[in-house]
Amino acid sequence: MTAARTALVIGGGVAGPVVAMALQKAGISATVHEARTDPDEDLGAFLTLQVNGIAALRAIGAGEAVAGVGFATTSMSFRSGSGKVLGAVGTGEPLPDGTVGVTVARADLHRVLRAEAERRGLTVTYGKRLVEVREAPDGVTAVFADGTTATADILVGADGIRSRVRTAIDPNAPSARYVPVLNVGGFARVPDVDLPAGEFQMVFGKRAFFGYGPAPDGTVWWFANPPRRDEPAPGELAAMTTEQWRTWLLDLFADDRTPAARIVAATPGELRGWATYDMPPVPHWHRGRMVLVGDAAHATSPSSGQGASMAIEDAVELARCLRDHPDPETAFTAYVGLRRERVERVVAAGARSSNQKAAGPVGRVLRDLVLPIILRRAAGSGTGSLAWLHRYEIDWDAPVAAPVPA
Ligand SMILES: Cc1cc2nc3c(=O)[nH]c(=O)nc-3n(C[C@H](O)[C@H](O)[C@H](O)COP(=O)(O)OP(=O)(O)OC[C@H]3O[C@@H](n4cnc5c(N)ncnc54)[C@H](O)[C@@H]3O)c2cc1C
């Protein structure tokens, strides 16, 4: 196959704009095609971008894009619902200039990444839902739901956990896997909640998990993970009213010695909830001129706190591979070689963490005994340390080795 000079990027979430910027730096001209029609749609949730994600953005000179959003978050402190302290973990050693992880609304992260891509002359087009991919010997064509098409040398699937590109690559690819907790969250002003700056409080409540942290403007940002064994029916959660969510959450947190119930009660506006999913291992991340990045290849449960950072790392590594290996198939193979082990380790850790949140009575006792040990190790530098996760530096200029033949 001839070297890629042009690329279609499907999906304008976290990975999409970053992959387009990274490809541009590698000399490949890319356009981003996003299904949503409203660029400023409220995406509801917030996430923590950890230092490895910020470092990956810096590898392509885009670190400044996230410097002004959200708020610094250095650590997460864990307790049980009875108030027992279980331990704490950091969001990664600060980068050399002191930068730490940030908590940011998903919509804001999308917005600043898109703005940075557009500042570099890249185009993100909305209302372009990919429905079909047509392959030809000399290129690949994306067919969108509005009947339009676009053609380029390669197509990058940055289209998230329900990826259409994934099934274009492999019709037998696995689908998203239900993780047995729900997600709901909000923003509240609550008097008399004592919160150290930069720290998220994570509580394994008696009946549900609750996380909350202080934004500099005095708002408490929170999320809850009510356990739920079976996958909700389509539309079931969307049909729940704000009052139903509130009543349920207040009941779930009634017996915990934490401010969870007060925070939920003080939250104005609408409450919305989601089911949680991750991806089982996806055997084929690429075929022909198509390749996957981010959640499309390896969505992790939000409990890992790493989905966005992994998507950004993928984007940068893929571009390095395409820069150094003119044949796209060779580049894609090198990219998978760089990424698969790391991201699948993250997905597995995220699944373990979500299962701990959904533990039954016996599991809860075991968890409260074992978790302090795990958290101590995670915060240290020996076995069980999280250094492998946070200290991942991409050297943009370093050449990518040729993949080892299978
Ligand atoms: C509640 C919640 C909390 C989370 N917390 C964290 C956290 O603390 N830390 C963290 O790092 N991550 C967290 N995540 C995960 C994080 O949001 C994802 O891992 C990250 O957004 C992945 O980026 P992506 O670009 O691969 O996918 P997305 O950001 O989902 O982007 C995919 C884009 O593709 C578009 N698309 C889909 N189908 C098509 C199509 N057919 N045609 C065109 N476009 C299409 C979608 O509209 C979307 O904009 C959380 C996720 C959720 C839901």
The ligand as a MOL file (V3000), in Angstrom:
LIG
                    3D

  0  0  0     0  0            999 V3000
M  V30 BEGIN CTAB
M  V30 COUNTS 53 58 0 0 0
M  V30 BEGIN ATOM
M  V30 1 C -19.5330 8.8960 33.1660 0
M  V30 2 C -18.1670 8.7720 32.6070 0
M  V30 3 C -17.0620 9.0960 33.4110 0
M  V30 4 C -15.7680 8.9610 32.8930 0
M  V30 5 N -14.7010 9.2830 33.6900 0
M  V30 6 C -13.4560 9.2610 33.1540 0
M  V30 7 C -12.3090 9.7130 33.9120 0
M  V30 8 O -12.3960 10.1160 35.0800 0
M  V30 9 N -11.0950 9.7140 33.2850 0
M  V30 10 C -10.9640 9.3270 31.9850 0
M  V30 11 O -9.8440 9.3920 31.4680 0
M  V30 12 N -12.0040 8.8710 31.2680 0
M  V30 13 C -13.2430 8.8330 31.8130 0
M  V30 14 N -14.3060 8.4220 31.0630 0
M  V30 15 C -14.0520 7.8270 29.7540 0
M  V30 16 C -13.7730 8.8430 28.6700 0
M  V30 17 O -14.8460 9.7540 28.5280 0
M  V30 18 C -13.5410 8.0760 27.3680 0
M  V30 19 O -12.6200 7.0380 27.5720 0
M  V30 20 C -12.9970 8.9980 26.2890 0
M  V30 21 O -13.9440 9.9980 26.0140 0
M  V30 22 C -12.6450 8.1950 25.0360 0
M  V30 23 O -12.4160 9.0470 23.9460 0
M  V30 24 P -12.8350 8.6140 22.4720 0
M  V30 25 O -12.5170 9.7610 21.6250 0
M  V30 26 O -12.2700 7.2820 22.1750 0
M  V30 27 O -14.4050 8.4170 22.5450 0
M  V30 28 P -15.5060 9.5580 22.7760 0
M  V30 29 O -14.9650 10.6810 23.5800 0
M  V30 30 O -16.7160 8.8390 23.2730 0
M  V30 31 O -15.7690 10.1160 21.3190 0
M  V30 32 C -16.3550 9.3410 20.2950 0
M  V30 33 C -17.0650 10.3020 19.3660 0
M  V30 34 O -17.4560 9.5920 18.1950 0
M  V30 35 C -18.7380 10.0400 17.8140 0
M  V30 36 N -19.3510 8.9740 17.0020 0
M  V30 37 C -19.8610 7.7930 17.4240 0
M  V30 38 N -20.3160 7.0790 16.3910 0
M  V30 39 C -20.0670 7.8070 15.2800 0
M  V30 40 C -20.3120 7.6030 13.8850 0
M  V30 41 N -20.9020 6.4680 13.4460 0
M  V30 42 N -19.9480 8.5670 13.0180 0
M  V30 43 C -19.3310 9.7110 13.4510 0
M  V30 44 N -19.0910 9.9550 14.7710 0
M  V30 45 C -19.4540 9.0240 15.6610 0
M  V30 46 C -19.4440 10.2920 19.1240 0
M  V30 47 O -20.5470 11.1700 18.9750 0
M  V30 48 C -18.3280 10.8890 19.9670 0
M  V30 49 O -18.2760 12.2910 19.9160 0
M  V30 50 C -15.5950 8.5080 31.5560 0
M  V30 51 C -16.6970 8.1940 30.7530 0
M  V30 52 C -17.9680 8.3260 31.2630 0
M  V30 53 C -19.1570 7.9820 30.3790 0
M  V30 END ATOM
M  V30 BEGIN BOND
M  V30 1 1 1 2
M  V30 2 1 2 3
M  V30 3 2 2 52
M  V30 4 2 3 4
M  V30 5 1 4 5
M  V30 6 1 4 50
M  V30 7 2 5 6
M  V30 8 1 6 7
M  V30 9 1 6 13
M  V30 10 2 7 8
M  V30 11 1 7 9
M  V30 12 1 9 10
M  V30 13 2 10 11
M  V30 14 1 10 12
M  V30 15 2 12 13
M  V30 16 1 13 14
M  V30 17 1 14 15
M  V30 18 1 14 50
M  V30 19 1 15 16
M  V30 20 1 16 17
M  V30 21 1 16 18
M  V30 22 1 18 19
M  V30 23 1 18 20
M  V30 24 1 20 21
M  V30 25 1 20 22
M  V30 26 1 22 23
M  V30 27 1 23 24
M  V30 28 2 24 25
M  V30 29 1 24 26
M  V30 30 1 24 27
M  V30 31 1 27 28
M  V30 32 2 28 29
M  V30 33 1 28 30
M  V30 34 1 28 31
M  V30 35 1 31 32
M  V30 36 1 32 33
M  V30 37 1 33 34
M  V30 38 1 33 48
M  V30 39 1 34 35
M  V30 40 1 35 36
M  V30 41 1 35 46
M  V30 42 1 36 37
M  V30 43 1 36 45
M  V30 44 2 37 38
M  V30 45 1 38 39
M  V30 46 1 39 40
M  V30 47 2 39 45
M  V30 48 1 40 41
M  V30 49 2 40 42
M  V30 50 1 42 43
M  V30 51 2 43 44
M  V30 52 1 44 45
M  V30 53 1 46 47
M  V30 54 1 46 48
M  V30 55 1 48 49
M  V30 56 2 50 51
M  V30 57 1 51 52
M  V30 58 1 52 53
M  V30 END BOND
M  V30 END CTAB
M  END
